[in-house]
Protein backbone atom coordinates (compact mmCIF):
# COMPACT_ATOMS: atom_id res chain seq x y z
CA UNK A 1 0.00 0.00 0.00
CA UNK A 2 1.32 3.42 -0.96
CA UNK A 3 1.31 6.52 1.25
CA UNK A 4 0.97 8.63 -1.87
CA UNK A 5 -2.16 10.82 -1.67
CA UNK A 6 -5.01 9.95 -3.99
CA UNK A 7 -7.49 12.47 -5.35
CA UNK A 8 -10.82 12.67 -3.56
CA UNK A 9 -14.21 12.69 -5.27
CA UNK A 10 -16.97 15.29 -5.01
CA UNK A 11 -19.00 12.93 -2.82
CA UNK A 12 -16.35 13.29 -0.09
CA UNK A 13 -17.25 16.97 0.48
CA UNK A 14 -20.12 18.92 2.07
CA UNK A 15 -20.16 22.38 0.45
CA UNK A 16 -19.09 23.83 -2.91
CA UNK A 17 -18.31 27.20 -4.48
CA UNK A 18 -17.61 27.88 -8.15
CA UNK A 19 -14.61 30.10 -8.83
CA UNK A 20 -13.84 31.37 -12.34
CA UNK A 21 -10.18 31.35 -13.26
CA UNK A 22 -8.61 34.57 -14.50
CA UNK A 23 -6.08 35.12 -17.26
CA UNK A 24 -3.59 36.29 -14.63
CA UNK A 25 -3.90 32.99 -12.71
CA UNK A 26 -1.93 31.16 -15.41
CA UNK A 27 1.83 31.01 -15.19
CA UNK A 28 4.33 30.84 -18.03
CA UNK A 29 3.66 27.09 -18.38
CA UNK A 30 -0.01 27.70 -19.22
CA UNK A 31 -1.57 26.40 -16.03
CA UNK A 32 -2.71 28.01 -12.78
CA UNK A 33 0.25 28.87 -10.58
CA UNK A 34 0.43 26.96 -7.30
CA UNK A 35 0.12 30.10 -5.16
CA UNK A 36 -3.36 30.73 -6.60
CA UNK A 37 -4.60 27.43 -5.17
CA UNK A 38 -3.95 28.69 -1.64
CA UNK A 39 -5.93 31.83 -2.40
CA UNK A 40 -8.84 29.64 -3.47
CA UNK A 41 -8.54 27.62 -0.27
CA UNK A 42 -8.76 30.83 1.76
CA UNK A 43 -11.67 32.09 -0.34
CA UNK A 44 -13.82 28.98 -0.03
CA UNK A 45 -13.35 28.70 3.76
CA UNK A 46 -13.89 32.36 4.61
CA UNK A 47 -16.71 32.98 2.14
CA UNK A 48 -18.65 30.04 3.54
CA UNK A 49 -18.13 31.21 7.14
CA UNK A 50 -19.17 34.77 6.27
CA UNK A 51 -22.26 33.64 4.34
CA UNK A 52 -23.38 31.41 7.22
CA UNK A 53 -22.90 34.14 9.83
CA UNK A 54 -19.94 32.50 11.58
CA UNK A 55 -17.32 35.11 10.69
CA UNK A 56 -17.45 38.91 10.73
CA UNK A 57 -14.09 39.98 9.32
CA UNK A 58 -14.56 43.66 10.12
CA UNK A 59 -16.27 43.71 13.52
CA UNK A 60 -16.11 40.20 14.98
CA UNK A 61 -14.28 39.63 18.23
CA UNK A 62 -12.92 36.26 17.04
CA UNK A 63 -10.70 35.75 13.99
CA UNK A 64 -9.05 32.66 12.51
CA UNK A 65 -5.29 32.50 12.03
CA UNK A 66 -3.87 29.95 9.60
CA UNK A 67 -1.29 27.90 11.48
CA UNK A 68 -0.81 25.12 8.91
CA UNK A 69 -1.57 24.60 5.26
CA UNK A 70 -0.77 21.92 2.71
CA UNK A 71 -1.73 21.01 -0.86
CA UNK A 72 -1.32 18.01 -3.17
CA UNK A 73 -1.63 18.53 -6.92
CA UNK A 74 -2.99 15.84 -9.24
CA UNK A 75 -4.00 17.55 -12.50
CA UNK A 76 -3.46 21.02 -13.93
CA UNK A 77 -6.13 23.70 -13.99
CA UNK A 78 -5.94 26.65 -16.36
CA UNK A 79 -7.74 29.72 -17.62
CA UNK A 80 -10.55 29.79 -18.83
CA UNK A 81 -11.80 26.91 -16.66
CA UNK A 82 -14.25 27.27 -13.81
CA UNK A 83 -13.04 25.61 -10.63
CA UNK A 84 -15.41 24.02 -8.12
CA UNK A 85 -13.90 24.41 -4.66
CA UNK A 86 -15.18 21.93 -2.11
CA UNK A 87 -14.91 22.03 1.67
CA UNK A 88 -15.32 19.72 4.63
CA UNK A 89 -14.12 19.69 8.23
CA UNK A 90 -11.85 16.88 9.38
CA UNK A 91 -11.01 17.82 12.98
CA UNK A 92 -12.33 20.27 15.55
CA UNK A 93 -10.50 21.26 18.71
CA UNK A 94 -11.38 23.71 21.46
CA UNK A 95 -10.02 26.65 19.45
CA UNK A 96 -9.01 25.08 16.14
CA UNK A 97 -10.55 23.64 12.99
CA UNK A 98 -8.95 21.63 10.22
CA UNK A 99 -10.71 22.53 6.96
CA UNK A 100 -10.07 20.22 4.03
CA UNK A 101 -10.47 21.66 0.56
CA UNK A 102 -10.52 20.05 -2.87
CA UNK A 103 -10.44 21.80 -6.22
CA UNK A 104 -12.26 20.22 -9.15
CA UNK A 105 -12.31 21.21 -12.80
CA UNK A 106 -15.93 22.03 -13.60
CA UNK A 107 -17.81 18.76 -14.14
CA UNK A 108 -14.92 16.53 -13.00
CA UNK A 109 -15.48 14.03 -10.20
CA UNK A 110 -11.80 13.63 -9.26
CA UNK A 111 -9.94 16.44 -7.48
CA UNK A 112 -7.28 18.30 -9.44
CA UNK A 113 -5.81 19.39 -6.09
CA UNK A 114 -6.64 18.96 -2.43
CA UNK A 115 -5.25 20.06 0.86
CA UNK A 116 -6.06 21.67 4.17
CA UNK A 117 -5.95 24.76 6.34
CA UNK A 118 -5.83 24.63 10.12
CA UNK A 119 -7.28 27.77 11.67
CA UNK A 120 -6.76 28.64 15.31
CA UNK A 121 -9.44 31.06 16.46
CA UNK A 122 -8.19 33.91 18.58
CA UNK A 123 -9.52 37.00 20.31
CA UNK A 124 -9.05 39.88 17.84
CA UNK A 125 -7.57 42.17 20.53
CA UNK A 126 -5.36 39.84 22.57
CA UNK A 127 -4.60 37.41 19.72
CA UNK A 128 -4.83 34.57 22.22
CA UNK A 129 -6.74 31.36 21.41
CA UNK A 130 -10.41 31.25 22.43
CA UNK A 131 -13.06 28.56 22.37
CA UNK A 132 -14.96 28.36 19.10
CA UNK A 133 -17.96 30.71 19.24
CA UNK A 134 -21.29 28.82 19.25
CA UNK A 135 -22.29 29.97 15.76
CA UNK A 136 -18.95 28.85 14.34
CA UNK A 137 -19.21 25.48 16.11
CA UNK A 138 -22.68 24.98 14.59
CA UNK A 139 -21.48 25.81 11.07
CA UNK A 140 -18.41 23.59 11.43
CA UNK A 141 -20.64 20.70 12.55
CA UNK A 142 -22.52 20.87 9.23
CA UNK A 143 -19.25 20.35 7.34
CA UNK A 144 -18.25 17.15 9.11
CA UNK A 145 -18.39 13.90 7.07
Secondary structure by P-SEA (a helix, b strand, c coil): ccccbbbbccccccbbbbbbbccccccccccccaaaaaaaaaaaaaaaaaaacccccccccbbbbbccccccccccccccbbbbbbbbbccccccbbbbbbbbbccccccccccbbbbbbbccccccccccccaaaaaaaaaacc
